[in-house]
Amino acid sequence: MNMIDGIKERRSIRKYKSDKVEKEIIEKIIDSAIYAPSWKNSQTARYVVVTDKSVKDNIAENGTLGFSKNKNNINSAPVLVALITVDGISGYNPDGTPTTDKGEHWQSFDAGIACEAFCLSAYEYGLGTLIMGIYDEKKVADILGLKENEKVSALIALGYSDEEPKAPKRKEIDEIARFI
């Protein structure tokens, strides 16, 4: 598969087979995602891979802000990955002052790049993913035992797809791009 095909073909998956995802495959996915660009090569993305059903159940029940769709998505997937970023590095000088007026925005930007690299790599290995943004960050961080300077940037359901969703309609180039 080439990159353009991967970008155009990858879909958000909400139904997964119960098949186990081998640790070695997840490590290969993360090894690819490591190459995502980041602010001044700060590489603040971290991955907490959750395969323990009781931990997944705890996050689904207590960490989804009552959003039943994410509860179901977490329960459906054999693996849940928490994309974590180290706080206070992306967008900041070594003395802690923001490098630009965007400040902590760069941390989310870097997390988004890392997340996309992770999901495209997973797709290359035949796995489906769903990026979830509705969660209780404090509760998820507590359940995962994160350090104070680690922030949950996204939850990613991961597994072998049990559906083939169609691509949603995309906007036309003239709706989203200006050439000056």
C-alpha positions in Angstrom: 0.0 0.0 0.0 1.3 3.5 -0.7 0.8 6.4 1.6 -1.9 8.2 -0.4 -4.0 5.1 -0.5 -3.5 4.6 3.3 -4.6 8.2 4.0 -7.7 7.8 1.7 -8.7 4.3 2.7 -8.2 4.3 6.5 -11.6 4.5 8.4 -12.7 4.9 11.9 -13.7 1.5 13.1 -16.3 0.9 15.8 -16.7 -2.9 15.6 -13.9 -5.3 16.2 -13.3 -9.0 16.0 -12.3 -10.6 19.3 -9.0 -11.7 17.9 -6.0 -10.9 20.1 -3.6 -8.3 18.7 0.0 -9.6 19.2 2.3 -7.4 21.3 4.9 -7.6 18.6 2.6 -6.0 16.1 1.7 -3.2 18.5 5.4 -2.6 19.1 5.9 -2.3 15.3 3.1 0.2 15.1 4.6 2.3 17.9 8.0 2.0 16.3 6.6 3.6 13.2 4.7 6.3 15.1 8.0 7.3 16.8 8.9 9.0 13.5 6.1 11.5 13.6 7.4 15.0 13.6 7.3 17.0 16.9 8.1 20.4 18.2 11.9 20.9 18.0 12.0 17.0 17.9 10.8 16.9 21.5 9.1 13.5 21.0 6.7 13.9 23.9 4.2 11.3 22.7 3.9 8.2 24.9 1.6 5.2 24.5 -0.1 3.2 27.3 -1.3 0.0 25.8 -4.2 -1.5 27.7 -5.1 -5.2 27.1 -6.2 -6.0 30.6 -10.0 -6.3 30.4 -10.6 -5.0 34.0 -8.6 -1.8 33.2 -10.4 -1.4 29.9 -13.7 -1.9 31.7 -12.8 0.6 34.4 -12.0 3.2 31.7 -15.2 2.4 29.8 -17.4 2.6 32.8 -15.7 5.5 34.7 -13.7 7.5 32.2 -16.0 8.2 29.3 -18.1 11.0 30.8 -21.2 8.9 30.4 -20.8 8.9 26.6 -22.2 5.4 25.8 -20.7 5.3 22.3 -17.2 5.5 23.6 -18.0 3.0 26.4 -19.2 0.6 23.7 -16.2 1.4 21.4 -13.7 0.6 24.3 -15.6 -2.6 25.1 -15.7 -3.7 21.5 -11.9 -3.4 20.9 -9.4 -5.9 22.2 -6.9 -3.1 22.8 -7.2 0.4 24.1 -4.2 2.8 23.6 -4.0 6.0 25.6 -1.9 8.5 23.7 -0.1 10.5 26.3 2.0 13.7 26.0 4.6 15.0 28.4 3.3 18.4 29.6 5.1 21.7 29.3 7.7 20.8 26.6 6.1 21.3 23.1 5.9 25.0 22.4 8.1 26.0 25.3 11.7 27.2 25.8 13.9 25.3 28.3 13.2 28.0 30.9 9.4 27.3 30.7 8.4 30.4 28.8 6.3 29.8 25.6 8.2 30.1 22.4 5.2 31.6 20.5 1.9 33.0 21.5 0.3 29.6 20.8 1.9 28.2 24.0 0.5 24.7 24.9 -1.3 24.5 21.5 1.8 22.8 20.1 1.4 19.9 22.5 -2.0 19.0 21.0 -0.6 19.6 17.5 2.2 17.1 18.2 -0.2 14.6 19.7 -2.4 14.8 16.6 0.5 14.1 14.3 1.6 11.2 16.5 -2.0 9.9 16.6 -2.3 9.9 12.8 1.0 8.2 12.4 -0.1 5.5 14.9 -3.4 5.0 13.1 -1.9 4.8 9.6 0.7 2.4 10.8 -2.0 0.2 12.4 -3.9 0.3 9.1 -0.7 -0.9 7.3 -0.7 -3.9 9.7 -4.3 -4.7 8.9 -5.7 -3.2 12.1 -8.6 -0.8 12.6 -8.5 2.2 14.9 -10.9 4.8 16.4 -9.6 8.0 17.9 -11.8 9.0 20.8 -11.8 12.5 22.3 -14.7 12.3 24.8 -13.2 11.0 28.1 -12.6 12.2 31.6 -8.9 13.0 31.5 -8.4 13.0 35.3 -10.1 9.7 35.8 -8.3 8.0 32.9 -5.0 9.4 34.2 -5.8 8.0 37.7 -6.8 4.6 36.3 -3.6 4.4 34.2 -1.4 5.7 37.0 0.1 8.6 35.0 2.6 11.0 36.3 1.6 14.6 37.1 3.3 15.9 34.0 1.7 13.3 31.6 -1.6 14.3 29.9 -4.1 12.1 28.0 -4.3 13.4 24.5 -6.5 10.8 23.0 -7.9 7.3 23.5 -7.5 4.9 20.5 -9.5 1.7 20.1 -7.4 -0.9 18.3 -8.2 -4.3 16.8 -9.0 -6.3 13.7 -12.0 -4.6 12.0 -15.3 -6.4 11.9 -16.9 -3.8 9.6 -16.1 -2.0 6.4 -17.5 1.5 6.7 -17.8 3.7 3.7 -15.9 6.9 3.4 -18.0 10.0 4.4 -18.4 12.7 1.9 -15.4 15.0 1.7 -15.5 18.7 0.9 -14.2 19.8 -2.5 -10.8 21.5 -2.8 -12.3 24.8 -3.6 -14.2 24.7 -0.3 -11.1 24.3 1.8 -8.2 25.8 0.0 -7.2 29.3 -1.2 -4.4 29.9 -3.6 -2.9 33.4 -3.4 
